[in-house]
Amino acid sequence: MQPELRTIPNDMQAGSQGLALRQNKVLRNTYWLLALTLIPTAIGALIGANLQMTFLRTNPGISLIAILAVFYGWIWAIERNRESGIGVALLLGFTLFLGVLLGPLLHRVLGFSNGSQLVAMAAGGTAVTFFGLSAVASSVKRDFGRMGGFLTVGAIVIMAAVVANVFFQVPALTLAVLAAFVIFSSLIILWQVNAIVRGGETNYVSATLTLYVAIYNLFSSLLQLLGIFGGNND
């Protein structure tokens, strides 16, 4: 006796195809916008590298509070307007702002005799990590959505460590925070791309914001670690 063959209704097939198309569109738009954010970031870094930000060095506690206030306030504004072109404009302005903050670090690392190589290594490591984890997140059948709670707790712990290190300036804690940022940012990339592919994230502005911050933190942390362990003053 032959088993009964069941066909999938046309409306279910159409629904599945429609969902796949929406997911692909969100992923495609996210990657395009993510690539676009590199332009204001580069412009901001060029500006920041030529600014004398003495206030940030002489008043680290106040500077950190001010930067965090602007950082999270800007993120709130982007999320508030994520369904409109204003959200995209705010996101690009946000990347310009973070580029300015990145400028002094780039200037310091490029002051090493092997500074260009260190920047290239950090950029290469960031690119390999991003594309590698994106490929994994897009191909595996596992849902990484449960990582959300763990990542939230991780973000709070890391931020608390950052604030503590501003006041105590412990070298070992600095290294631990940088290493934690590398791991945490990598997990964020894995989690966010997986969420897009599985339909858990449907807004490309929000997705781009999350991935951009992860890539930014990954690159800056790798660059600082390379500067600490591989910087050559000769």
C-alpha positions as CSV (number, residue, x, y, z in Angstrom):
1,M,0.0,0.0,0.0
2,Q,1.4,3.4,-1.0
3,P,1.5,6.1,1.7
4,E,-0.7,9.1,1.0
5,L,1.2,12.0,-0.6
6,R,0.3,15.3,0.9
7,T,0.7,18.5,-1.1
8,I,1.4,21.8,0.4
9,P,-1.4,24.3,-0.2
10,N,-0.6,27.1,-2.6
11,D,-1.3,29.8,-0.1
12,M,1.2,28.2,2.3
13,Q,3.8,28.1,-0.4
14,A,3.1,31.7,-1.3
15,G,3.4,32.7,2.3
16,S,6.7,30.9,2.8
17,Q,8.1,32.5,-0.4
18,G,6.8,35.9,0.7
19,L,8.5,35.5,4.1
20,A,11.8,34.5,2.4
21,L,11.7,37.4,0.1
22,R,11.1,39.8,3.0
23,Q,14.0,38.3,5.0
24,N,16.3,38.6,2.0
25,K,15.3,42.2,1.4
26,V,16.0,43.1,5.1
27,L,19.4,41.4,4.9
28,R,20.3,43.0,1.6
29,N,19.2,46.5,2.7
30,T,21.1,46.0,6.0
31,Y,24.4,45.1,4.2
32,W,24.0,48.0,1.8
33,L,23.3,50.5,4.6
34,L,26.2,49.0,6.6
35,A,28.5,49.6,3.7
36,L,27.3,53.2,3.4
37,T,28.0,53.9,7.1
38,L,31.7,53.4,6.4
39,I,31.8,56.7,4.5
40,P,30.8,59.0,7.4
41,T,32.8,56.9,9.8
42,A,35.9,57.5,7.7
43,I,35.2,61.2,7.5
44,G,34.6,61.4,11.2
45,A,37.8,59.5,11.9
46,L,39.8,62.0,9.7
47,I,38.2,64.9,11.7
48,G,38.8,63.2,15.0
49,A,42.5,62.4,14.3
50,N,43.1,66.2,13.8
51,L,41.3,67.4,16.9
52,Q,42.9,68.2,20.2
53,M,40.5,66.4,22.6
54,T,42.4,67.3,25.7
55,F,39.1,67.5,27.7
56,L,38.6,63.8,27.2
57,R,42.0,63.0,28.7
58,T,41.9,65.5,31.5
59,N,38.3,64.7,32.6
60,P,37.7,61.0,31.8
61,G,34.8,60.5,34.2
62,I,32.8,63.5,33.0
63,S,33.7,62.7,29.4
64,L,32.5,59.1,29.7
65,I,29.2,60.2,31.1
66,A,28.7,62.8,28.4
67,I,29.6,60.3,25.6
68,L,27.3,57.6,27.0
69,A,24.5,60.1,27.3
70,V,24.9,61.2,23.6
71,F,25.5,57.6,22.5
72,Y,22.3,56.1,24.1
73,G,20.3,59.2,23.3
74,W,21.2,59.0,19.7
75,I,20.4,55.3,19.6
76,W,17.0,56.0,21.1
77,A,16.3,58.7,18.4
78,I,17.3,56.2,15.6
79,E,15.0,53.5,17.0
80,R,12.2,56.0,17.4
81,N,12.5,57.0,13.7
82,R,13.6,53.6,12.3
83,E,10.5,53.4,9.9
84,S,11.4,56.6,8.1
85,G,14.2,58.3,6.2
86,I,14.9,60.3,9.3
87,G,16.1,57.1,11.0
88,V,18.6,56.5,8.2
89,A,19.9,60.1,8.4
90,L,20.2,59.9,12.2
91,L,22.1,56.6,11.8
92,L,24.6,58.1,9.3
93,G,25.1,61.1,11.7
94,F,25.7,58.6,14.5
95,T,28.4,56.8,12.5
96,L,30.0,60.2,11.9
97,F,30.0,60.9,15.6
98,L,31.6,57.5,16.4
99,G,34.1,58.1,13.7
100,V,35.2,61.3,15.4
101,L,35.6,59.3,18.7
102,L,37.7,56.7,16.8
103,G,40.1,59.4,15.4
104,P,42.4,59.8,18.4
105,L,42.9,56.0,18.6
106,L,43.8,55.8,15.0
107,H,46.1,58.7,15.3
108,R,47.8,57.1,18.3
109,V,48.3,53.7,16.6
110,L,49.5,55.3,13.4
111,G,52.1,57.0,15.5
112,F,53.9,53.6,15.8
113,S,56.4,52.7,13.1
114,N,54.2,49.7,12.2
115,G,50.9,51.6,12.8
116,S,49.7,51.1,9.2
117,Q,50.1,47.3,9.5
118,L,48.3,47.2,12.9
119,V,45.3,49.1,11.4
120,A,45.3,46.8,8.4
121,M,45.4,43.7,10.7
122,A,42.6,45.1,12.9
123,A,40.5,45.8,9.8
124,G,41.2,42.4,8.3
125,G,40.4,40.6,11.5
126,T,37.2,42.5,11.8
127,A,36.2,41.7,8.2
128,V,37.1,38.0,8.5
129,T,35.1,37.8,11.8
130,F,32.1,39.6,10.4
131,F,31.8,37.7,7.1
132,G,32.6,34.3,8.8
133,L,30.0,34.7,11.5
134,S,27.5,36.1,9.0
135,A,28.0,33.0,6.9
136,V,27.5,30.7,9.9
137,A,24.4,32.6,11.1
138,S,22.9,32.5,7.6
139,S,23.5,28.8,7.0
140,V,22.8,27.0,10.3
141,K,19.3,25.9,11.2
142,R,19.8,26.7,14.8
143,D,17.9,29.7,16.2
144,F,20.2,31.9,18.3
145,G,17.3,34.0,19.6
146,R,17.8,32.7,23.1
147,M,21.1,34.4,23.3
148,G,19.3,37.7,23.7
149,G,19.0,37.5,27.4
150,F,22.6,36.4,27.9
151,L,23.8,39.3,25.6
152,T,21.8,41.8,27.6
153,V,23.4,40.7,30.9
154,G,26.8,40.7,29.2
155,A,26.4,44.3,27.9
156,I,25.5,45.4,31.5
157,V,28.6,43.7,33.0
158,I,31.0,45.0,30.3
159,M,29.6,48.5,30.7
160,A,30.1,48.4,34.5
161,A,33.7,47.2,33.9
162,V,34.3,50.1,31.5
163,V,33.0,52.6,34.0
164,A,35.1,51.1,36.8
165,N,38.2,51.1,34.7
166,V,37.9,54.8,33.9
167,F,38.3,55.5,37.6
168,F,40.7,52.8,38.7
169,Q,42.9,52.5,35.5
170,V,43.9,48.9,36.1
171,P,45.9,47.5,33.1
172,A,44.7,43.9,33.7
173,L,41.1,45.1,33.7
174,T,41.7,47.1,30.5
175,L,42.9,44.0,28.7
176,A,39.9,42.0,30.1
177,V,37.4,44.6,28.9
178,L,39.0,44.7,25.4
179,A,38.9,40.9,25.2
180,A,35.3,40.8,26.4
181,F,34.4,43.4,23.8
182,V,35.9,41.2,21.1
183,I,33.9,38.1,22.2
184,F,30.7,40.1,22.9
185,S,30.8,41.9,19.6
186,S,31.3,38.6,17.7
187,L,28.3,37.1,19.5
188,I,26.2,40.1,18.7
189,I,27.0,39.7,15.0
190,L,26.1,36.0,15.1
191,W,22.8,36.7,17.0
192,Q,21.7,39.7,14.8
193,V,22.3,38.1,11.4
194,N,20.6,35.0,12.5
195,A,17.6,37.0,13.7
196,I,17.4,38.7,10.3
197,V,17.6,35.3,8.4
198,R,15.0,33.7,10.6
199,G,12.6,36.7,10.5
200,G,13.1,37.8,14.0
201,E,14.3,41.2,12.8
202,T,12.3,43.0,10.2
203,N,13.7,46.5,10.2
204,Y,17.0,47.0,8.4
205,V,17.7,50.3,10.2
206,S,17.6,48.6,13.6
207,A,19.6,45.7,12.2
208,T,22.3,48.0,10.7
209,L,22.6,49.9,14.0
210,T,23.2,46.8,16.0
211,L,25.7,45.4,13.6
212,Y,27.5,48.7,13.1
213,V,28.0,49.1,16.9
214,A,29.3,45.5,17.1
215,I,31.7,46.0,14.2
216,Y,32.9,49.3,15.6
217,N,33.6,47.8,19.0
218,L,35.2,44.8,17.5
219,F,37.6,46.9,15.3
220,S,38.5,49.4,18.1
221,S,39.1,46.6,20.6
222,L,41.3,44.6,18.2
223,L,43.2,47.8,17.3
224,Q,43.8,48.6,21.0
225,L,45.0,45.1,21.7
226,L,47.3,45.1,18.7
227,G,48.7,48.5,19.8
228,I,49.3,47.3,23.3
229,F,51.1,44.0,22.3
230,G,52.4,44.9,18.8
231,G,53.1,48.6,18.8
232,N,56.6,49.4,17.7
233,N,58.1,52.8,18.6
234,D,61.4,52.3,16.7
